[in-house]
Amino acid sequence: MKKRLTAIFVTLVLALTLLPAAIFAADESGVITVGEGKDYATITAALEAVKAMDRGDEQITLLIDAANFTENIIIETPNVYLKGQEGEMPHATTLTGDNDKPLITINASDVTIEMFEIGDDSERTILIESGDRIFFKDISLVGGKTAIYSSSESTIAFYNCILIADETVLGGKATAVIAKSELETFSDKGGVIVAPDCEAHEGETHKSAFLYNCRIGYTGAPSYLASIAKPEYADNEVIFYRTNVSENGWTSVSMIKPEGFKADVPTKIYEYRTLEMAAAPYTRNANVTVLEKPEIDGVKLHYNDYLGDWRPFKGLDMSITAGTLRGGLKFTDGLLIYSHENFDETVTEIIFEEDVPSVYLGGGSYRFIDKTNTLILNDVEFTTEKSHNVLEIEGENEINITLVGQNSLVSEALNFDDLPSVGIYAPDRELTITGPGTLSIDMQYSYGKMYNLYAKEVIFTDVAVILLKADGAYYFYRTDEGAVLATPDALEIKAAEGKNVRFPASKSPR
C-alpha cells in the first residue's frame, strides 16, 4: 500500500511538473506577454504553452515586446493573435531566423499577425500549409525568393502591409485579399507580384487574388521592374482594383515591365483604374481585361466576394487613395492618365470619386464631367518644381475649361532640359476658358522662353479673368493685337460679358 501511494505521489509530481506554466500565465483577458522578463522569453515557448491549454474557441493574444526575436515559429493552434508593439521603428517587434526553412509556418485557422518587422532570405518566408482566415495587419516583410506561399486553399487577407520579395511576393493556392498595401520585388530576372497556381474544378473559377487600392512600386529600396501577375492556370482570377504603380526611383520609368502582365495563356485577370506615376504607362498583355466599370458580367467588384462570411476589414479605413502626383499633369479623353516628371512635389494626394474622377491638389480639384472634354478648375493650387509644363492636355478635340474660385498654376522650372516652360500646354487643341473664377499662371525662375498658355487657339469667353504673371519675360499671343512681349508685371485679361478674346499659339516651342 505504501509503495502504491508513493507511486501515485510521484506520478502527480511529474504531471504537475510537465504542465506548461502558460496555463497560469494568461490573464483574465486571455493575454500572454512575450519578451525579456515576461510570461515567456520567446514566441515559440508561448505558442507551445497555448497548445497545452484547454480553452475551447477562446482567442489567446500573445502581446510581444518591441524587440528582436531570432526564431522560426510554427503556429499549430487556432484562434491565436500575435500582436507586436511599436517602438522607435514603425514596427519595432522584429522577427528573423534560420534561412534554411520558413520563418513562419502556419497550420491553423483564425490566426492574426499584427505589427511585425519580418525579414529573412529563405526560399519561402511565410508558408501556409493549412488553415483558413489568416490575417496579416501592419506587417513589414522583406522576404526571400517568395515572400508568402500557400500550399493549401486557405483564405488570407492583408491590410496596410509592405510586402517585398526577391522574386515573387505572393504565390500558391490561396484566395487572398490584399488591401491598401505596398508590394515590391527585388528581382531583375522576372519578378512577379502575384503568381497563383491553383487549378479550379472543371467549369469553375478560382478566386486567387483581389488587390484593393494597393501600390506596386518603389519606396527607396533597390526594386526592379516587375510583372503584375503570372497565373499558372487560365481559371485563376486576379483583380487589380484602383492600383497605383510607382515610378522607378532612378530612371523615372514605370515599375511594371513594358509587357505589363506575364500571362502566357488566356486568363481571368482584370484591371480597373490603374494609376501610373511614371512618364509613360505600361502596355498590357492581350490576355488581360481592362474594365471600364467596376464590374464583371454585370456583377460589381467587391473584395468581400473573396472572403465568404469572414470580415477581417470591418472597422478599418477602406477609403480609396489613388496616389500622389509628381510633376505636370496629363489628360487624355477626359481621364487622368499619369503624371509627367519625377520631382519632389508640393501637392497632396489624389482622390477619385466613384463615378466622376476628381483630383484634389492643395485643397482644390480638377474635375472631368461625364468623361467629356470639360475640365472644371475649382480652387486649385498646383506647383511644379522641375517639370517644364504645369498642365498638359493631350488630343485634338476642343476642351472647355471652366473656372470656379481662385485657381493657381505655378512653374518653378529652371530651364528644364533647355525646353521652354509652359503653364497650360495643349498644342493641338482649341481651349475655351470661361469664368466666373480666376486663373493665375505664374511662370517663375526661368532664363529661357516661357509660355503661360500654348494651344492651337485660346478663347476667353464671358467674364473669365486670367492673370498671367512671371518673374521673367514671357510670350503672350492674341489675334487682334499680334504678339506681345509681356513684362514681369501681371497682365490681366477680362472679356466683357458675351464677348470673346482670342489668340492663336506660335509655332511649337519644341
LUMKE-964811 format. One line per 4 residues: their letters; for each residue x, y, z of N, C-alpha, C. Coordinates in steps of 0.1 Angstrom, whole numbers. Each point is the difference from the previous one (the first is absolute). Last residue first. Example, Ala and Ser with C-alpha at 12.3 -4.5 7.8 and 13.67 -1.06 7.14 Angstrom:
BEGIN
SA> 128/-22/71/9/11/0/-8/11/8; 3/-57/-1/-9/12/0/9/12/0
***
This chain:
BEGIN
RPSK> 88/733/-792/8/-12/1/7/-3/-13; -32/36/10/12/3/6/10/-12/0; -40/10/-37/3/-7/12/14/3/5; -26/38/-26/4/-14/-4/5/-7/13
SAPF> -33/36/12/10/1/-10/4/-15/-4; -50/12/18/13/-2/4/10/2/-11; -48/27/5/6/-13/-4/14/-2/5; -45/28/20/13/1/-6/5/-13/-4
RVNK> -47/32/17/6/-12/-6/15/3/-2; -48/16/28/13/5/-3/8/-13/-5; -56/15/5/11/-9/0/13/7/-3; -53/12/22/10/2/-10/11/-10/1
GEAA> -39/5/29/-5/-4/-13/11/2/-11; 9/27/43/-10/-11/0/-5/-2/-14; 49/18/4/-13/5/4/-10/-11/-2; 51/-10/11/-9/1/-11/-13/5/5
KIEL> 53/3/18/-14/-2/4/-9/3/-12; 54/-7/18/-9/-1/-11/-14/-2/5; 52/17/20/-13/-5/2/-8/1/-13; 54/-4/19/-9/5/-11/-14/-6/2
ADPT> 47/12/32/-11/-8/-3/-8/6/-11; 53/8/3/-12/4/7/-12/-9/-4; 44/-2/-20/-2/-8/12/-12/4/8; -2/9/-52/9/3/10/-2/-9/12
ALVA> -11/-11/-54/-5/5/13/11/4/9; -9/-3/-54/11/-4/10/-4/6/13; -32/-13/-44/4/10/10/10/-6/10; -25/-8/-53/9/-5/11/3/12/10
GEDT> -45/6/-27/13/-6/-4/8/-4/12; -46/19/-3/11/10/3/14/-6/-4; -43/-23/-6/-3/13/-3/12/10/2; 2/-48/11/-2/2/-15/-2/15/-3
RYFY> 31/-18/41/-14/2/-3/-2/4/-14; 40/-21/39/-5/3/-14/-15/2/0; 50/-1/32/-15/0/1/-5/4/-14; 50/-14/29/-8/4/-12/-15/-3/2
YAGD> 41/15/37/-6/-11/-6/-8/5/-12; 40/14/42/-8/3/-12/-6/-13/-6; 10/1/53/8/4/-12/-9/2/-12; -19/-11/41/12/7/6/10/4/-12
AKLL> -56/-6/-4/13/-6/-1/11/8/7; -59/-8/-12/11/6/7/13/-7/-2; -55/6/-14/12/-6/-5/11/8/6; -56/-8/6/12/8/5/12/-8/-4
IVAV> -55/3/-15/12/-8/0/12/9/4; -58/-5/0/11/9/3/13/-9/1; -54/-3/-22/12/-7/5/11/11/2; -47/4/-16/6/8/10/12/-7/6
DTFI> -19/-11/-50/-8/6/11/9/7/10; 30/-30/-28/-14/3/-3/-7/5/13; 50/-11/-27/-5/4/13/-15/5/-3; 34/-34/-29/-11/9/0/-4/3/15
VEKA> 43/-21/-33/-5/1/13/-11/11/-1; 29/-37/-33/-7/12/1/-6/1/14; 34/-31/-10/-4/3/-14/-8/13/-1; 32/-4/42/-10/-8/-6/-3/4/-14
YLNY> 26/14/49/4/-4/-13/-10/-10/-6; 11/38/44/-10/-9/-7/5/-3/-14; 30/21/28/-10/-2/10/-11/-10/-5; 52/3/-14/-13/2/-5/-10/-3/11
MKGY> 56/13/-6/-11/-6/8/-13/4/-7; 58/-2/-9/-13/3/-4/-10/-6/10; 46/5/22/-3/-2/-15/-14/5/-2; 20/-2/43/8/9/-7/-2/-2/-15
SYQM> -31/-8/48/5/-6/-13/8/11/-7; -26/2/43/14/-5/1/5/-6/-13; -54/3/6/11/6/8/13/-6/-4; -55/8/-14/12/-6/-5/12/6/6
DISL> -56/-4/9/12/6/5/13/-7/-5; -56/7/-7/11/-8/-5/13/7/3; -55/1/17/13/6/1/11/-10/-5; -57/7/-3/11/-9/-2/13/9/0
TGPG> -56/3/18/12/6/-6/11/-11/-1; -58/0/-2/11/0/9/13/6/-7; -47/-8/-18/3/13/6/13/1/8; -1/-15/-47/-1/3/15/-11/-7/6
TITL> 29/-17/-44/-12/8/4/0/2/15; 30/-17/-48/1/3/15/-11/9/4; 15/-35/-43/-9/11/4/0/1/15; 35/-22/-41/-5/2/14/-10/11/1
ERDP> 22/-36/-38/-6/13/2/-6/0/14; 43/-32/-18/-14/2/4/-4/15/-1; 44/-23/-6/-9/-4/-11/-15/2/3; 38/10/30/4/6/-13/-10/-4/-11
AYIG> 3/7/53/-10/-8/-8/2/4/-15; 19/12/53/5/-4/-13/-10/-9/-7; 6/38/42/-9/-9/-5/4/-4/-14; 33/23/24/-10/-2/10/-10/-10/-4
VSPL> 52/2/-16/-14/3/-5/-9/-2/12; 57/6/-15/-10/-4/10/-14/5/-4; 45/-15/-32/-8/11/6/-10/-5/10; 46/-27/-7/-13/2/-7/-8/12/6
DDFN> 44/-21/13/1/10/-11/-13/2/-7; 5/-27/39/4/-7/-12/1/9/-12; -21/25/38/1/-14/1/3/-6/-14; 0/46/25/4/-3/-14/2/-15/-2
LAES> -16/10/43/12/7/-3/5/-4/-14; -51/0/27/10/-7/-8/12/9/-4; -43/5/26/12/4/5/12/-7/-7; -56/13/-5/11/-8/-5/13/6/5
VLSN> -57/-1/12/13/7/1/11/-10/-5; -57/12/2/10/-9/-5/13/7/0; -52/7/24/14/4/-2/8/-12/-6; -54/22/13/8/-11/-5/14/5/-3
QGVL> -51/12/26/14/5/-3/9/-11/-3; -55/-3/-9/9/3/11/14/6/-5; -22/-26/-36/-8/2/12/10/4/11; -1/-6/-58/7/4/12/-10/2/12
TINI> 3/-31/-48/-8/9/8/7/3/13; 12/-19/-52/5/2/13/-9/10/7; -2/-34/-46/-6/12/7/5/0/15; 17/-22/-51/-2/-2/14/-4/13/7
ENEG> 5/-28/-52/-1/12/8/-2/-3/14; 27/-35/-30/-13/6/1/0/13/8; 38/-31/-9/-2/11/-10/-14/6/1; 40/-25/36/-11/-2/-9/-3/12/-9
EIEL> 22/1/52/3/-7/-13/-13/-1/-8; 21/32/40/-12/-5/-4/2/-6/-14; 29/18/47/0/-4/-14/-13/-6/-3; 24/34/39/-12/-8/-4/1/-3/-15
VNHS> 38/20/21/-8/-2/12/-12/-10/-4; 51/2/-22/-14/3/-2/-8/-3/12; 46/-8/0/0/12/-8/-14/5/-4; 19/-26/46/-7/-2/-12/0/13/-9
KETT> 17/-2/45/10/-4/-10/-7/-2/-14; -25/15/39/14/5/3/10/-4/-10; -57/11/5/10/-9/-5/14/6/4; -53/6/20/13/6/-3/9/-12/-5
FEVD> -56/16/11/10/-11/-4/13/7/-4; -53/8/20/14/6/3/10/-11/-3; -57/11/-9/12/-8/-2/13/8/4; -52/7/-1/9/3/11/12/-8/0
NLIL> -29/-14/-36/-7/5/12/10/2/11; -7/-12/-56/10/3/10/-7/8/11; -17/-35/-42/-3/11/10/12/1/10; -10/-20/-53/8/0/12/-4/11/9
TNTK> -18/-31/-45/-2/12/8/8/-2/13; -8/-30/-40/11/9/0/-3/12/7; -22/-48/14/1/9/-12/12/8/1; -18/-33/33/11/-4/-9/0/8/-13
DIFR> -29/10/39/-5/-10/-9/10/-4/-11; 19/39/24/-15/-3/2/-4/-10/-11; 48/14/28/-6/-2/-13/-14/-5/2; 36/29/32/-11/-9/-1/-4/-1/-15
YSGG> 39/18/40/-3/-1/-14/-11/-10/-2; 11/30/46/-2/-13/-7/-1/3/-15; 20/19/53/-8/2/-11/-3/-13/-8; 29/4/39/-14/4/4/-9/3/-11
GLYV> 46/-14/-6/0/12/9/-14/4/3; -6/-33/-33/14/4/1/0/13/9; -33/-43/-19/1/10/10/15/4/2; -34/-24/-40/14/0/6/1/12/9
SPVD> -40/-36/-22/4/14/4/14/-1/5; -40/-31/-30/13/2/6/3/14/3; -47/-26/-1/6/11/-7/14/2/6; -25/-37/15/-5/2/-13/7/11/-8
EEFI> 13/-12/45/-3/-12/-6/-4/1/-14; 35/34/20/-13/-3/4/-4/-13/-8; 51/14/13/-10/-1/-10/-14/-3/6; 50/24/16/-12/-8/4/-10/0/-11
IETV> 56/12/12/-11/0/-9/-11/-8/5; 38/27/30/-4/-12/-6/-11/2/-10; 31/42/9/-5/-10/9/-4/-12/-8; 40/37/-13/-15/-2/0/-3/-11/10
TEDF> 44/19/-14/-6/7/12/-15/-3/0; 45/-29/-20/-11/8/-3/-5/7/13; 46/-22/-24/-6/1/14/-11/10/-1; 13/-29/-44/6/10/8/-8/1/14
NEHS> -1/-23/-53/4/-4/13/6/11/8; -38/2/-42/14/-1/3/2/-4/15; -45/-1/-21/10/3/-11/14/-2/4; -49/-25/14/7/13/2/12/0/-9
YILL> -47/-26/-12/12/-1/8/6/13/2; -47/-8/-15/8/-12/-4/12/-2/9; -53/24/-1/14/1/5/8/-12/-3; -43/16/-30/4/-9/11/15/3/4
GDTF> -26/19/-38/-8/3/12/4/-9/12; 22/-2/-43/-14/-3/-1/-7/1/13; 47/5/10/-3/-5/-13/-15/-4/0; 41/30/30/-13/-5/-1/-3/-5/-14
KLGG> 43/14/38/-4/-3/-14/-14/-6/0; 35/33/34/-11/-10/-2/-2/-2/-15; 47/14/29/-11/5/-7/-10/-11/-2; 31/-10/41/2/7/-13/-12/5/-6
RLTG> -7/-38/34/13/6/-2/1/7/-13; -40/-20/38/5/4/-13/14/5/1; -27/-38/29/6/14/1/6/4/-13; -42/-38/15/14/2/-2/4/15/2
ATIS> -44/-23/6/5/-3/-14/14/4/-2; -36/-17/40/11/10/-2/6/-3/-13; -49/-14/27/9/-1/-11/10/12/1; -25/-25/43/-2/10/-10/11/0/-11
MDLG> -9/-28/42/1/-6/-14/-2/11/-11; 11/-7/56/-1/10/-10/2/-6/-14; -19/-30/42/12/6/-5/-3/10/-10; -33/-28/22/5/11/9/13/6/-5
KFPR> -9/-47/-20/-11/8/7/6/9/10; 23/-33/-29/2/14/-2/-11/9/7; 1/-50/-2/12/5/7/2/15/0; -39/-37/-8/1/14/-2/12/6/8
WDGL> -27/-50/-21/11/6/8/1/15/-3; -28/-33/-22/-6/7/11/10/7/9; 15/-8/-49/-11/-8/6/-6/8/11; 37/14/-29/2/-3/14/-11/-8/6
YDNY> 5/21/-45/11/-9/1/1/-6/14; -31/34/-12/-4/-12/-7/11/-11/0; 6/44/19/-7/-9/9/-5/-13/-7; 21/38/-22/9/-9/6/-7/-10/9
HLKV> -22/23/-44/1/3/14/9/-11/6; -25/19/-50/12/-5/6/0/4/15; -44/-8/-32/9/10/5/11/-6/8; -29/-21/-42/2/-1/15/10/9/5
GDIE> -11/-6/-47/-11/6/7/0/-1/15; 35/-17/-29/-13/-6/-4/-11/5/8; 38/19/21/3/-11/-9/-13/-7/-3; 18/52/20/-9/-12/0/5/-10/-10
PKEL> 10/51/9/5/-10/11/-10/-12/1; 11/28/-47/-8/1/12/5/-10/10; 23/2/-39/-4/13/0/-9/4/12; 41/-39/-7/-14/3/2/-3/15/0
VTVN> 37/-36/-21/0/12/7/-15/5/0; 26/-50/-6/-12/8/-3/1/13/8; 38/-37/-21/-5/7/12/-12/9/-4; 30/-27/-30/-9/-9/8/-6/7/12
ANRT> 33/20/-30/-13/-1/-7/-10/-9/8; 38/31/23/-1/-13/-7/-14/-2/-5; 19/50/9/-7/-11/6/2/-13/-9; 31/47/10/-9/-6/-9/-6/-13/7
YPAA> 17/47/26/4/-13/-5/-10/-6/-10; 8/54/8/-7/-12/6/6/-12/-6; 27/47/9/-7/-8/-11/-6/-12/6; 23/31/27/-3/9/-11/-7/-7/-11
AMEL> -7/-16/51/11/3/-8/-4/8/-13; -30/-18/35/7/12/5/12/4/-9; -50/-28/-7/14/0/-2/7/13/5; -48/-28/11/6/13/-1/15/-2/-1
TRYE> -48/-31/-10/14/1/4/6/14/-2; -48/-23/-5/5/13/4/14/0/6; -18/-47/-7/-9/12/0/7/12/5; 7/-54/-21/7/12/5/-10/11/0
YIKT> 6/-59/-2/-8/12/-3/7/12/7; 6/-56/-17/6/12/7/-7/12/-4; -4/-50/-12/-11/8/6/7/11/9; 20/-27/-47/-1/1/15/-13/7/4
PVDA> 31/-27/-43/-12/8/3/-3/0/15; 50/-8/-9/-11/-7/-5/-12/10/3; 43/13/12/3/-7/-12/-12/-7/-6; 12/44/33/-10/-11/-1/3/-6/-14
KFGE> 22/38/29/6/-11/-6/-10/-12/-1; -5/57/1/-4/-13/6/7/-11/-7; 20/44/-11/-11/1/11/-2/-13/7; 31/15/-37/-11/-9/-3/-10/0/11
PKIM> 40/26/6/-8/5/-11/-12/-9/-4; 15/0/51/7/-3/-13/-9/5/-12; -4/24/48/-5/-12/-7/7/-2/-13; 6/37/30/5/-11/7/-5/-13/-7
SVST> 8/48/-26/-9/-8/7/7/-12/7; 30/42/-9/-8/-8/-8/-9/-8/9; 37/30/12/-12/7/-2/-9/-8/-10; 45/-10/21/-1/3/-15/-14/6/-3
WGNE> 14/-12/45/13/5/-6/-3/5/-14; -34/-19/30/7/11/7/12/6/-7; -45/-23/-22/12/-4/5/8/12/6; -53/1/0/10/0/-10/13/-4/7
SVNT> -51/-17/13/10/10/2/10/0/-12; -53/-14/5/12/-6/-4/11/12/0; -52/-14/22/10/10/-3/13/-6/-3; -55/-18/-3/14/-2/4/9/12/-4
RYFI> -51/-16/1/6/13/3/14/-1/5; -16/-45/-7/-10/10/2/6/13/5; 10/-51/-24/7/12/5/-9/12/0; -5/-58/0/-6/14/-2/9/10/6
VEND> -1/-55/-18/7/10/8/-6/13/-4; -10/-57/-6/-5/13/-1/9/10/9; 6/-50/-26/3/7/12/-4/15/-2; -3/-37/-33/-12/3/8/3/7/14
AYEP> 34/-14/-33/-9/10/-6/-12/3/8; 48/-16/21/-11/-5/-7/-9/11/-5; 40/10/22/4/-13/-6/-11/-6/-8; 10/55/9/-7/-12/5/5/-13/-7
KAIS> 18/50/8/4/-11/-8/-7/-12/5; 3/59/6/-6/-13/3/5/-10/-10; 19/45/4/-10/1/9/-6/-14/4; 51/11/-14/-12/-4/-7/-11/0/11
ALYS> 46/31/2/-7/-12/4/-11/-3/-10; 50/30/10/-13/-1/-7/-6/-13/2; 31/15/39/2/-1/-14/-14/-1/-7; 24/20/50/-10/-8/-7/4/-1/-15
PAGT> 23/16/47/4/-3/-14/-9/-9/-8; -17/36/38/7/-13/0/4/-3/-14; -27/37/10/14/3/3/9/-12/0; -47/-1/-10/1/7/12/14/5/4
YGIR> -34/-20/-44/13/4/4/-1/8/13; -38/-35/-24/10/10/-3/12/1/9; -55/-11/-6/11/-9/-4/11/10/-3; -47/2/31/11/7/-7/10/-10/-4
CNYL> -56/-3/12/14/-3/4/9/9/-9; -52/-9/3/7/13/3/14/-1/5; -21/-45/-4/-8/12/2/8/12/3; 3/-52/-22/8/10/5/-8/13/0
FASK> -9/-55/-1/-7/13/-2/9/11/6; 5/-56/-17/5/12/7/-8/12/-4; -13/-47/-10/14/-1/4/4/12/8; -44/-30/-16/2/14/4/14/1/7
HTEG> -19/-36/-37/6/1/13/3/15/3; -39/-25/-32/11/9/1/5/0/14; -27/-39/-32/-1/10/10/12/9/0; -8/-40/-28/-10/10/-3/-2/10/11
EHAE> 27/-41/15/-4/2/-14/-12/9/-1; 32/7/41/-8/-11/-4/-5/3/-14; 45/24/13/-14/-1/4/-6/-12/-5; 53/11/12/-9/-4/-11/-14/-1/6
CDPA> 43/31/15/-10/-10/5/-9/-3/-12; 40/32/8/2/-13/-7/-10/-10/5; 16/58/-2/-8/-11/5/2/-13/-8; 26/47/9/2/-12/-9/-9/-11/6
VIVG> 13/58/4/-10/-11/3/2/-12/-9; 32/35/-2/-7/4/12/-9/-11/4; 48/-5/-27/-15/0/-1/-6/4/13; 51/1/-30/-7/0/12/-15/1/-3
GKDS> 43/-6/-29/-14/-4/-2/-8/-1/13; 46/12/0/-1/-11/-9/-15/-5/-1; 21/34/29/2/5/-13/-2/-11/-11; -19/8/54/6/-8/-10/1/7/-13
FTEL> -19/12/45/14/4/-3/5/-6/-13; -52/15/15/9/-11/-2/14/5/-3; -51/16/25/12/3/-8/7/-13/-2; -48/26/21/6/-12/-4/11/3/-9
ESKA> -37/22/40/10/3/-10/8/-13/-4; -54/13/19/14/-4/3/9/3/-11; -51/0/7/7/12/4/14/-3/5; -25/-44/-6/-6/14/0/9/10/5
IVAT> -7/-53/-20/11/8/5/-5/15/-1; -20/-54/0/-3/14/-2/11/8/6; -5/-55/-18/6/11/7/-7/14/-3; 0/-58/-3/-8/11/-4/4/12/9
AKGG> 33/-43/-13/-9/7/9/-9/9/-8; 38/-30/-14/-13/-4/-2/-11/8/8; 53/16/-17/-7/-11/6/-15/-1/-3; 36/44/7/-2/-11/-9/-7/-11/7
LVTE> 20/55/3/-10/-9/4/-2/-11/-10; 38/29/-4/-6/5/12/-10/-10/6; 45/-8/-31/-14/-1/0/-6/5/13; 48/5/-9/-6/-3/-13/-15/1/0
DAIL> 27/14/38/10/0/-11/-6/-3/-13; -30/25/35/6/-13/-2/11/1/-10; -38/30/35/11/0/-9/7/-14/-1; -44/31/22/4/-13/-3/10/0/-12
ICNY> -28/31/40/10/1/-10/6/-14/-3; -52/17/20/13/-7/1/10/5/-11; -50/8/13/10/9/4/14/-6/2; -34/-37/-3/-5/14/1/12/9/4
FAIT> -17/-54/-19/11/10/4/-6/14/0; -17/-57/-1/-2/14/-2/11/8/5; -19/-54/-15/9/8/7/-3/15/-4; -18/-55/-4/-4/13/-2/9/9/9
SESS> 12/-50/-22/-4/8/11/-5/13/-5; 16/-46/-20/-10/10/-5/-5/8/12; 51/-21/-1/-14/-4/1/-9/11/-5; 47/4/1/-1/-13/-6/-15/-6/1
SYIA> 24/52/0/-10/-9/7/-1/-13/-8; 37/45/9/-5/-11/-9/-9/-9/8; 29/51/0/-10/-8/6/-4/-11/-10; 40/24/-9/-4/6/13/-10/-9/7
TKGG> 38/-16/-35/-14/2/0/-4/6/14; 46/-3/-8/-5/-2/-13/-15/3/-2; 13/19/44/10/-6/-9/-6/-2/-14; -17/41/34/2/-15/0/11/-4/-10
VLSI> -21/41/31/10/0/-10/4/-15/-1; -43/29/23/6/-13/-3/10/2/-12; -34/25/38/10/4/-9/9/-13/-2; -54/10/19/12/-8/-1/10/6/-10
DKFF> -48/10/17/11/9/3/13/-8/1; -36/-34/-3/-4/14/1/13/8/5; -22/-51/-19/12/7/3/-3/15/0; -28/-51/5/0/15/-3/13/6/5
IRDG> -31/-48/-13/13/4/5/2/15/-4; -36/-39/-7/-2/13/6/13/5/7; 3/-50/-8/-8/9/-7/-2/13/8; 33/-50/-7/-7/10/8/-8/9/-8
SEIL> 48/-27/-11/-14/-3/2/-6/11/8; 44/4/-17/-2/-14/-4/-15/-4/1; 32/46/-6/-13/-4/5/-3/-14/-5; 46/33/7/-6/-12/-7/-13/-3/7
ITRE> 39/42/-6/-12/-4/7/-7/-11/-7; 42/12/-16/1/6/13/-12/-4/9; 26/-26/-40/-13/5/2/0/6/15; 41/-12/-17/-7/-3/-12/-14/6/0
SDDG> 34/26/31/-3/-14/-2/-7/-2/-14; 20/38/29/4/-3/-14/-2/-14/-4; -22/41/37/9/-11/-2/4/-2/-14; -33/31/38/10/0/-11/8/-12/1
IEFM> -44/33/22/4/-14/-3/10/0/-11; -28/32/39/11/1/-11/5/-14/-2; -50/15/21/12/-7/0/9/5/-11; -50/6/16/10/8/5/14/-7/1
EITV> -40/-33/-3/-1/14/-2/12/7/6; -29/-49/-14/14/5/3/0/15/-3; -38/-44/8/3/14/-4/14/4/5; -36/-46/-10/13/5/4/2/15/-4
DSAN> -34/-39/-8/-3/12/9/12/4/7; 8/-49/-16/-10/10/-5/-2/12/10; 44/-35/-13/-11/3/9/-9/10/-6; 48/-14/-9/-9/-12/-2/-12/2/9
ITIL> 47/29/-20/-13/0/6/-8/-12/-4; 53/23/5/-8/-11/-6/-13/0/7; 45/35/-7/-13/-2/6/-7/-11/-7; 44/8/-13/0/8/13/-12/-2/8
PKDN> 20/-37/-35/-9/11/1/2/7/14; 43/-25/-16/-14/-4/1/-9/12/2; 48/3/-4/-2/-13/-6/-14/-5/1; 19/41/20/-4/2/-14/-2/-14/-7
DGTL> -6/17/53/8/-9/-8/-5/1/-14; -14/42/28/3/-14/4/9/-7/-10; -30/49/20/9/-6/-9/3/-14/4; -35/45/13/2/-15/-1/10/-3/-11
TTAH> -19/45/34/7/-5/-12/3/-15/1; -28/46/20/1/-14/3/5/-7/-13; -9/46/-1/12/-3/7/1/-14/5; -20/33/-38/-5/-13/5/12/-6/8
PMEG> 5/44/-14/-15/-1/-3/-5/-13/6; 42/17/26/-3/-2/-15/-15/-2/-2; 15/6/44/7/11/-7/-3/-1/-15; -34/-27/22/12/5/8/5/12/-7
EQGK> -47/-36/1/8/11/-5/12/4/9; -23/-50/-2/-1/13/5/9/10/-6; -28/-52/-11/13/7/3/-3/14/5; -30/-46/-2/0/14/-1/13/6/5
LYVN> -29/-48/-15/14/5/3/1/15/-2; -40/-38/8/2/13/-4/14/4/5; -33/-47/-8/12/6/6/2/14/-7; -33/-40/-8/-4/12/8/12/5/8
PTEI> 9/-49/-16/-8/10/-5/-3/11/10; 45/-32/-6/-12/0/7/-9/12/-5; 45/-10/-15/-7/-12/-2/-13/0/8; 46/29/-19/-13/3/7/-9/-12/-4
IINE> 56/12/2/-10/-9/-6/-13/2/8; 51/28/-8/-12/-3/8/-9/-9/-8; 54/16/5/-9/-4/-11/-12/-6/8; 38/38/18/-6/-14/1/-9/-2/-12
TFNA> 23/42/27/7/-8/-10/-5/-15/1; -17/53/13/-1/-14/4/6/-8/-11; 1/54/20/3/-9/-11/-1/-15/6; -31/43/18/14/-5/1/2/-10/-12
ADIL> -41/23/27/7/7/-11/15/-4/1; -39/-34/20/8/12/2/6/6/-13; -47/-29/4/15/-2/-2/7/13/1; -48/-27/12/5/13/-1/15/0/1
LTIQ> -40/-36/-13/14/1/4/5/14/-2; -51/-24/7/8/11/-6/14/-1/6; -45/-34/-9/11/3/9/8/11/-7; -54/-19/-3/12/5/-6/10/4/10
EDGR> -41/-38/2/5/12/5/13/5/-7; -29/-42/-4/2/10/-11/5/13/5; 11/-41/30/-11/1/-9/3/9/-12; 30/-12/38/-6/13/-1/-12/0/-9
DMAK> 42/-28/24/-13/-4/-2/-9/12/0; 56/-6/-9/-11/6/7/-14/-7/-5; 46/-7/-17/-3/-8/11/-13/5/7; 20/23/-37/-4/-13/-5/-5/-9/12
VAEL> 20/43/9/-14/1/-5/-6/-14/-5; 46/3/13/-9/1/12/-15/1/-5; 33/2/-33/-1/-14/6/-9/0/12; 9/42/-19/-8/-8/-9/-2/-15/5
AATI> 30/29/22/-13/4/3/-10/-8/-9; 46/-6/-7/-4/-6/14/-15/4/3; 19/18/-40/-2/-14/-1/-4/-6/13; 12/45/-2/-13/-2/-6/-3/-15/-1
TAYD> 33/18/39/-1/-2/-14/-14/-2/-5; 10/8/46/11/7/-6/0/0/-15; -42/-2/37/9/-8/-8/10/8/-7; -27/21/32/-5/-13/2/9/-11/-7
KGEG> 27/43/7/-15/-1/-1/-4/-15/2; 46/20/-2/-7/3/13/-15/-2/-1; 21/6/-46/9/-2/12/-8/4/12; -32/-16/-37/12/8/0/8/-2/12
VTIV> -55/-6/-12/12/-6/-5/12/10/-1; -54/-11/24/11/9/-4/12/-7/-4; -55/-11/-1/13/-5/5/10/10/-5; -57/0/7/12/6/-5/12/-6/6
GSED> -51/-3/8/6/-10/-10/13/5/-6; -28/20/36/-4/4/-14/6/-9/-10; 9/-5/47/-14/-2/-2/-4/3/-14; 50/-13/3/-8/7/9/-15/-2/-4
AAFI> 43/-34/-5/-9/8/-8/-9/8/10; 33/-33/15/5/13/-3/-10/10/-7; -4/-48/14/-2/9/11/4/15/-3; 5/-35/-31/-14/-2/5/-3/10/11
AAPL> 44/-4/-18/-9/10/-6/-15/-2/4; 38/-29/13/-3/11/9/-10/10/-6; 1/-54/-11/7/13/-5/-5/11/9; 5/-52/15/-10/10/-4/7/13/-4
LTLA> 24/-38/19/-1/1/-15/-11/9/-5; 7/-9/47/13/6/-5/-1/2/-15; -35/-21/22/0/14/3/12/7/-5; -2/-47/-4/-11/6/-8/0/15/2
LVLT> 29/-26/26/5/1/-13/-11/7/-9; -12/-8/44/11/10/0/5/2/-15; -31/-34/9/-6/13/1/10/11/-1; 15/-45/1/-7/3/-12/-7/14/0
VFIA> 20/-15/39/11/3/-10/-7/3/-14; -28/-15/35/6/14/3/10/4/-10; -18/-44/-3/-10/10/-4/5/14/3; 27/-35/14/-1/0/-15/-10/11/-5
TLRK> 3/-9/47/12/7/-5/0/1/-15; -34/-25/20/-2/15/2/12/8/-5; 3/-47/-2/-10/5/-10/-2/15/2; 28/-23/30/7/2/-13/-10/5/-10
KM> -17/-10/42/9/12/1/7/2/-13; -27/-38/4/-8/12/0/9/13/0
***
